[in-house]
Amino acid sequence: MTTSSASPGGPVAPEDAPPVDRLDRGHLSRNQLVALALASYVPPVGLASVPALVLVTAGNGSWLGALIAAVATSLVGLSVIAFARRYVVTGSIYSYLPHVFGPWARILAGAALFLGYVAQIGAIAFLVGLFSGSFLLSLGFEASFDVGVQMLIYSAAVLIAGTIAYRGLDTSVRTAVTLAVISVPLMLVITVAAAASAGLDLGAQLSLEGATPSGIFQGVAAGAVFLVGFESSTALAAETRDARRSVSLAVMCVPVGLGALYVVATLLQVPALVAASDALAAGTSPAAALAVEGGLGSRVASATDLVLAVATFAALIGFVNYGSRFVATLAADGLLPARAGRIHPRHHSPAVAVLTICALGLGAILVMVALNPDDIVGVYNSVATLIVYFWVVPYLLICAGALRLLSREGRLSPLTVVGAGLGAAAMAWMYLNGLVNPPAPPLDAMSYVAVVAVAGVFVAFLAVDRLARARRTASHQTHH
């Protein structure tokens, strides 16, 4: 029952259609879809975080790590849009794979993406807490990073984002895009000011002085955190006008547009981040440290944390919308309870799926923080690593699927083969590098946690799917 259509949009399906088919079809414009896609990837937070995350392992090779992440995800994006131009779906990669592979591929991708969306929502809620806590700390609220306070911030952020998503796409798009737009200029000013103050040190950066291949590839995985899941806007295809063109544009604007922006930002920020290493070690956020290093003062640094908290909340709204459509599709296909696929009669949102994905994402981050109260930043690093690993499987499958799809149509070209092959290889190496050159604990364990988690959900989904097939077969035989 995976939603797929030969035409982009059309009237709302009748009441006897599967619930997920009763979404508000053809409602979003191309500009709205692209704007939500960009807002969901919080450019200001990416500008504030990607260079600092990549720098930890890649050093002067940080710009190359950011570039590889952008190129790899862009190449995967070409495979995604091969399907987006042909099929209108609500389940993203999960809904594309049945057109080229058997049920196993659909269920395997579904298991990985289900975990990925849960982890994304938990991680984004954590970032809201991190930036909010840093802002409150600058105001003198010493308890801002206490576990209880952080948990309250996570809960409030998810509750509000879920309420906005529950009320429909119009509310979500307006809120998320507005919050993202007002927060971008400040990070651009901080980046330029920091670069002007600390210099660029291009000789050391371009020569990769002191960088190692394993460190650069660990940096690739860190940088990819703000790019993976870029294809999530495909989950809104059924609700978008001229979906084949609009969705393809929305998909590629993240890895190409934002990926290029992060490469430039990394080149500009690395020398200033190195100069601010003591402040970073003391717990100052990268954005605040850059503001001080750029001579903008402590007040701007404090304001930056508040602005980034607001921008991150915009991302939370976007991913609650994407994740809820995915959950509703799993419900329509029988892998989750049918109740999770119900569509609100007035708001035309997958209301129960919104509640489901919010509860799971919030619950996951609350449990992990409660189990690790003395290292909550380490919790985020672990979850962020898992997000990348969860998305590796669907990306490998979609690259292979695109080759099979185009080959079947007689449209396979050497360029397509090379692009899909390189994209798949880069994504696979992001995972394998964690095994060959393991990072420090506890991140080294995430390679195994990801495999066990995906395998567990895959087995559960497979069992549910086979049971549902057996029931349908028995029912069919009874009626005949």
C-alpha positions as MATLAB code, in Angstrom:
seq = 'MTTSSASPGGPVAPEDAPPVDRLDRGHLSRNQLVALALASYVPPVGLASVPALVLVTAGNGSWLGALIAAVATSLVGLSVIAFARRYVVTGSIYSYLPHVFGPWARILAGAALFLGYVAQIGAIAFLVGLFSGSFLLSLGFEASFDVGVQMLIYSAAVLIAGTIAYRGLDTSVRTAVTLAVISVPLMLVITVAAAASAGLDLGAQLSLEGATPSGIFQGVAAGAVFLVGFESSTALAAETRDARRSVSLAVMCVPVGLGALYVVATLLQVPALVAASDALAAGTSPAAALAVEGGLGSRVASATDLVLAVATFAALIGFVNYGSRFVATLAADGLLPARAGRIHPRHHSPAVAVLTICALGLGAILVMVALNPDDIVGVYNSVATLIVYFWVVPYLLICAGALRLLSREGRLSPLTVVGAGLGAAAMAWMYLNGLVNPPAPPLDAMSYVAVVAVAGVFVAFLAVDRLARARRTASHQTHH';
ca = [
       0.000    0.000    0.000;
       2.980    2.296   -0.411;
       1.655    5.510   -1.891;
       2.780    5.890   -5.493;
       1.225    7.778   -8.340;
       1.677    8.277  -12.040;
       0.491   11.857  -11.706;
       1.786   14.508   -9.320;
      -1.133   15.406   -7.147;
      -4.828   15.376   -7.922;
      -7.903   15.485   -5.737;
      -8.009   14.144   -2.229;
      -8.674   10.420   -2.243;
     -12.123    9.141   -1.229;
     -12.892    8.074    2.307;
     -12.437    4.367    1.505;
      -8.852    4.964    0.392;
      -5.943    4.136    2.690;
      -5.598    6.951    5.269;
      -2.213    8.080    3.958;
      -3.810    8.653    0.546;
      -6.137   11.249    2.054;
      -3.402   13.801    2.665;
      -3.984   17.259    1.219;
      -2.829   16.509   -2.331;
      -1.213   19.131   -4.535;
      -1.250   21.670   -1.722;
       2.383   22.836   -1.488;
       4.008   25.012   -4.137;
       7.555   24.423   -5.358;
       8.822   27.454   -3.445;
       7.200   26.276   -0.234;
       8.696   22.790   -0.570;
      12.200   24.103   -1.304;
      11.975   26.664    1.493;
      10.939   23.997    4.008;
      13.742   21.692    2.812;
      16.353   24.405    3.361;
      14.860   25.527    6.681;
      14.844   21.930    7.943;
      18.596   21.802    7.513;
      19.053   24.982    9.570;
      21.784   26.734    7.545;
      22.785   28.943   10.508;
      23.283   25.918   12.757;
      25.187   24.135    9.993;
      27.379   27.219    9.601;
      27.966   27.198   13.355;
      28.521   23.453   13.721;
      29.897   21.742   10.612;
      33.365   23.395   10.645;
      33.770   22.750   14.375;
      32.639   19.119   14.120;
      34.889   18.322   11.160;
      37.846   20.145   12.733;
      37.960   17.729   15.688;
      39.414   14.918   13.552;
      40.297   16.487   10.191;
      42.334   19.504   11.327;
      43.618   21.450    8.334;
      41.872   18.925    6.094;
      38.472   20.030    7.375;
      37.506   21.773    4.138;
      38.230   18.558    2.216;
      36.117   16.536    4.638;
      33.234   18.979    4.178;
      33.699   18.840    0.398;
      33.652   15.031    0.275;
      30.479   15.004    2.382;
      28.812   17.473    0.001;
      29.887   15.609   -3.154;
      28.956   12.188   -1.785;
      25.465   13.240   -0.743;
      24.979   15.100   -4.050;
      25.845   11.945   -5.996;
      23.361    9.969   -3.905;
      20.874   12.742   -4.639;
      21.160   12.048   -8.376;
      20.026    8.481   -7.692;
      17.149    9.723   -5.540;
      15.820   12.099   -8.189;
      15.879    9.294  -10.772;
      12.931    7.969   -8.769;
      11.497   11.347   -7.753;
      11.008   12.224  -11.438;
       8.962    9.052  -11.959;
       7.058    8.355   -8.736;
       5.011   10.436   -6.288;
       5.305    8.883   -2.836;
       4.896    9.542    0.893;
       7.552    7.198    2.235;
      10.735    8.611    0.693;
      13.373    5.989   -0.270;
      11.278    3.294    1.385;
       8.516    3.895   -1.172;
      10.870    3.977   -4.170;
      12.609    0.639   -3.656;
       9.623   -1.686   -4.345;
       9.731   -0.465   -7.954;
      13.104   -2.170   -8.493;
      13.677   -4.650   -5.637;
      11.703   -7.192   -3.670;
      10.000   -6.666   -0.289;
      13.242   -7.280    1.601;
      14.801   -4.035    0.332;
      11.711   -1.997    1.205;
      11.589   -3.440    4.718;
      15.346   -3.062    5.295;
      15.264    0.581    4.199;
      12.122    1.103    6.278;
      13.847   -0.219    9.398;
      16.890    2.024    8.929;
      14.861    5.145    8.085;
      12.472    4.571   10.994;
      15.410    4.576   13.394;
      16.950    7.499   11.508;
      13.916    9.746   11.891;
      13.592    8.889   15.594;
      17.284    9.738   16.085;
      16.982   12.952   14.033;
      14.141   14.310   16.145;
      15.929   13.409   19.364;
      19.197   14.986   18.180;
      17.529   18.198   16.997;
      15.660   18.530   20.300;
      19.022   18.109   22.028;
      20.520   20.959   19.996;
      17.614   23.217   20.961;
      18.481   22.429   24.577;
      22.196   22.975   24.010;
      21.829   26.428   22.461;
      19.068   27.444   24.871;
      21.189   26.298   27.812;
      24.193   28.257   26.583;
      22.023   31.377   26.241;
      20.533   30.967   29.722;
      24.002   30.409   31.157;
      25.151   33.730   29.663;
      22.282   35.389   31.542;
      23.524   33.946   34.819;
      21.217   30.914   35.091;
      23.809   28.467   36.422;
      21.490   25.438   36.328;
      20.821   25.699   32.585;
      22.779   22.527   31.807;
      21.367   20.464   34.659;
      19.814   17.311   33.279;
      16.352   18.201   34.574;
      16.389   21.651   32.948;
      17.670   20.250   29.665;
      14.952   17.582   29.657;
      12.306   20.269   30.170;
      13.659   22.206   27.182;
      13.679   19.066   24.982;
      10.112   18.262   25.989;
       8.813   21.781   25.410;
      10.514   22.006   22.000;
       9.090   18.681   20.777;
       5.630   19.480   22.173;
       5.463   22.833   20.395;
       6.934   21.483   17.129;
       4.496   18.577   17.230;
       1.569   20.935   17.769;
       2.609   23.049   14.772;
       3.008   19.950   12.565;
      -0.346   18.647   13.818;
      -2.028   21.814   12.565;
      -0.889   21.177    8.993;
       1.728   22.040    6.411;
       0.820   25.703    5.952;
       1.491   26.471    9.597;
       4.658   24.371    9.548;
       6.113   26.012    6.445;
       5.383   29.577    7.593;
       6.842   29.013   11.047;
       9.932   27.027   10.040;
      10.941   29.269    7.140;
      10.436   32.486    9.119;
      12.556   31.218   12.013;
      15.325   30.027    9.677;
      15.453   33.217    7.596;
      15.768   35.596   10.535;
      18.701   33.599   11.923;
      20.934   33.312    8.832;
      22.361   36.874    8.616;
      23.917   36.806   12.085;
      25.938   33.644   11.405;
      27.145   35.051    8.094;
      28.344   38.209    9.870;
      30.088   36.155   12.568;
      31.804   33.926   10.000;
      33.131   36.883    8.003;
      34.235   38.753   11.150;
      36.065   35.699   12.508;
      37.827   35.162    9.181;
      38.852   38.815    8.983;
      40.247   38.684   12.511;
      42.072   35.331   12.451;
      43.018   35.193    8.775;
      42.543   32.211    6.475;
      45.896   30.389    6.723;
      45.219   28.967    3.253;
      48.734   27.557    2.936;
      48.242   25.145    5.811;
      44.651   24.343    4.863;
      45.152   23.698    1.159;
      48.309   21.636    1.790;
      46.395   19.577    4.395;
      49.171   20.231    6.894;
      49.026   17.681    9.727;
      45.828   16.037    8.411;
      45.509   12.262    7.961;
      43.241   10.310    5.570;
      41.477    8.530    8.438;
      40.945   11.836   10.254;
      39.533   13.467    7.131;
      37.064   10.616    6.598;
      36.000   10.752   10.235;
      35.415   14.429    9.531;
      33.322   13.489    6.494;
      30.966   11.523    8.744;
      30.775   14.452   11.178;
      30.058   16.932    8.393;
      27.476   14.657    6.805;
      25.301   14.895    9.926;
      23.912   18.180    8.572;
      23.310   16.723    5.091;
      22.057   13.141    5.472;
      18.315   12.815    5.192;
      18.386   15.540    2.526;
      15.882   13.509    0.505;
      13.261   13.715    3.282;
      11.278   16.274    1.280;
      10.248   13.413   -1.038;
       7.857   12.375    1.745;
       5.773   15.464    0.894;
       5.540   14.668   -2.823;
       1.879   13.655   -2.696;
       1.079   17.044   -1.160;
       3.110   19.075   -3.682;
       2.057   20.566   -7.004;
       4.091   19.489  -10.043;
       5.742   16.997   -7.716;
       8.209   15.446  -10.152;
       9.974   18.738  -10.820;
       9.447   20.357   -7.446;
      10.662   17.420   -5.368;
      13.785   16.933   -7.507;
      14.750   20.565   -6.964;
      14.072   20.376   -3.213;
      16.135   17.202   -2.914;
      19.239   18.634   -4.603;
      19.189   22.092   -3.019;
      20.407   20.680    0.311;
      23.560   18.708   -0.645;
      24.526   21.067   -3.478;
      23.527   24.451   -2.044;
      24.118   23.957    1.655;
      26.996   21.541    1.064;
      28.877   24.212   -0.910;
      28.068   26.815    1.755;
      29.555   24.605    4.482;
      32.769   24.039    2.501;
      33.293   27.807    2.203;
      32.366   28.339    5.861;
      34.879   25.687    6.923;
      37.700   27.394    5.028;
      36.771   30.704    6.651;
      36.246   29.450   10.199;
      38.996   26.878   10.863;
      41.796   29.338   11.761;
      39.487   31.229   14.143;
      38.275   27.981   15.722;
      41.865   26.892   16.272;
      42.598   30.247   17.908;
      39.535   29.811   20.157;
      40.422   26.250   21.192;
      40.657   27.143   24.906;
      37.174   28.679   24.882;
      35.778   25.665   23.059;
      37.401   23.318   25.557;
      35.756   25.304   28.365;
      32.314   24.610   26.895;
      31.665   27.752   24.866;
      29.600   27.000   21.758;
      31.486   27.337   18.431;
      29.260   30.225   17.316;
      29.802   32.173   20.533;
      33.555   31.501   20.403;
      33.684   32.758   16.802;
      31.756   35.910   17.744;
      34.261   36.733   20.479;
      37.211   35.825   18.237;
      35.808   38.121   15.548;
      35.684   41.037   17.968;
      31.877   41.204   18.114;
      31.747   40.975   21.895;
      30.073   38.801   24.507;
      26.605   40.268   23.961;
      26.574   39.176   20.325;
      27.911   35.786   21.425;
      25.000   35.394   23.852;
      22.467   36.526   21.260;
      23.924   34.037   18.794;
      23.048   31.115   21.047;
      19.434   32.316   21.257;
      19.222   32.785   17.489;
      20.598   29.280   16.894;
      18.136   27.786   19.363;
      15.321   29.396   17.361;
      16.784   28.184   14.046;
      17.160   24.642   15.375;
      13.529   24.683   16.409;
      12.682   25.375   12.753;
      14.513   22.169   11.809;
      12.540   20.258   14.415;
       9.283   21.370   12.786;
      10.521   20.192    9.387;
      11.611   16.760   10.560;
       8.455   16.140   12.545;
       6.576   16.690    9.274;
       8.891   14.420    7.268;
       9.034   11.715    9.912;
       5.288   11.678   10.452;
       4.612   11.121    6.729;
       7.060    8.253    6.793;
       5.433    6.710    9.873;
       1.993    7.068    8.270;
       3.275    5.226    5.198;
       4.636    2.381    7.340;
       1.211    2.183    8.977;
      -0.533    2.112    5.586;
       1.732   -0.781    4.583;
       0.920   -2.693    7.755;
       4.370   -2.468    9.365;
       3.028   -0.253   12.151;
      -0.477   -0.183   13.707;
      -3.094    1.169   11.281;
      -4.066    3.850   13.799;
      -0.700    5.571   13.155;
      -1.772    6.331    9.589;
      -4.919    8.281   10.421;
      -5.252   11.694    8.767;
      -6.813   14.613   10.618;
     -10.112   15.492    8.877;
      -9.635   19.263    9.164;
      -5.870   19.858    9.166;
      -5.123   17.050    6.659;
      -2.048   16.116    8.692;
      -1.041   12.582    9.757;
      -2.035   13.506   13.293;
      -1.414   10.174   15.046;
       1.893    9.731   13.219;
       2.957   13.189   14.435;
       2.282   12.107   18.015;
       4.053    8.794   17.414;
       7.290   10.163   15.964;
       7.426   12.959   18.565;
       6.959   10.517   21.437;
       9.617    8.134   20.106;
      12.179   10.843   19.324;
      11.702   12.638   22.627;
      11.640    9.379   24.569;
      14.898    8.209   22.998;
      16.863   11.366   23.838;
      15.408   11.557   27.361;
      16.435    7.980   28.109;
      19.945    8.438   26.709;
      20.521   11.662   28.658;
      19.142   10.075   31.834;
      21.575    7.166   31.438;
      24.527    9.510   30.812;
      23.895   12.592   32.994;
      27.604   13.396   33.329;
      28.284   13.500   29.588;
      25.239   14.802   27.777;
      27.352   16.315   24.981;
      28.757   12.830   24.412;
      25.144   11.668   24.023;
      24.649   14.078   21.122;
      27.874   12.976   19.431;
      26.763    9.350   19.686;
      23.276   10.055   18.309;
      24.682   12.201   15.485;
      27.019    9.361   14.497;
      24.116    6.909   14.546;
      22.083    9.176   12.250;
      24.780    8.945    9.574;
      25.125    5.180    9.996;
      21.337    4.629    9.848;
      21.140    6.421    6.511;
      23.998    4.464    4.903;
      21.802    1.422    4.151;
      18.993    3.326    2.361;
      21.570    5.333    0.392;
      23.360    2.192   -0.791;
      20.035    0.666   -1.811;
      18.829    3.761   -3.680;
      22.112    4.007   -5.625;
      21.832    0.349   -6.665;
      18.124    0.827   -7.360;
      18.740    3.801   -9.652;
      21.169    1.744  -11.733;
      18.611   -1.035  -12.046;
      15.788    1.383  -12.852;
      17.709    3.194  -15.593;
      19.099   -0.046  -16.996;
      15.583   -1.443  -17.291;
      14.548    1.681  -19.229;
      17.647    1.566  -21.433;
      18.843    4.929  -20.106;
      21.925    3.792  -18.232;
      25.031    5.826  -19.104;
      28.681    5.582  -17.980;
      28.273    8.882  -16.128;
      25.304    7.492  -14.180;
      27.219    4.358  -13.259;
      30.235    6.340  -12.070;
      28.082    8.810  -10.116;
      26.030    6.143   -8.346;
      29.124    4.039   -7.718;
      31.112    6.893   -6.192;
      28.168    8.047   -4.094;
      27.609    4.538   -2.749;
      31.328    3.991   -2.127;
      31.698    7.241   -0.184;
      28.659    6.485    1.985;
      29.851    2.927    2.629;
      33.295    4.183    3.612;
      31.801    6.603    6.136;
      30.637    3.499    7.988;
      33.586    1.227    7.279;
      36.085    3.885    8.322;
      34.544    3.734   11.792;
      35.540    0.066   11.913;
      38.945    0.346   10.251;
      39.966    3.532   12.083;
      37.673    3.583   15.128;
      37.174    6.919   16.922;
      37.536    7.278   20.673;
      34.945    5.645   22.964;
      31.982    5.712   23.092;
      31.753    6.679   19.403;
      33.619    3.519   18.374;
      30.700    1.421   19.630;
      28.168    3.190   17.396;
      29.206    1.088   14.386;
      27.919   -1.992   16.199;
      24.934   -0.303   17.843;
      23.687    0.802   14.413;
      23.910   -2.701   12.945;
      22.189   -4.329   15.915;
      19.418   -1.716   15.981;
      18.690   -1.913   12.241;
      18.807   -5.728   12.317;
      16.388   -5.834   15.251;
      13.807   -3.529   13.649;
      14.248   -5.274   10.277;
      13.478   -8.673   11.795;
      10.450   -7.224   13.604;
       9.121   -5.543   10.450;
       9.776   -8.677    8.399;
       7.827  -10.809   10.866;
       4.914   -8.341   10.874;
       4.922   -8.218    7.065;
       4.891  -12.008    6.705;
       2.118  -12.328    9.279;
       0.043   -9.738    7.415;
       0.624  -11.558    4.105;
      -0.409  -14.849    5.670;
      -3.614  -13.279    7.009;
      -4.448  -11.764    3.617;
      -3.861  -15.124    1.932;
      -6.061  -16.926    4.449;
      -8.792  -14.295    4.065;
      -8.632  -14.574    0.274;
      -8.943  -18.366    0.429;
     -11.880  -18.127    2.856;
     -13.783  -15.811    0.507;
     -13.217  -18.157   -2.428;
];
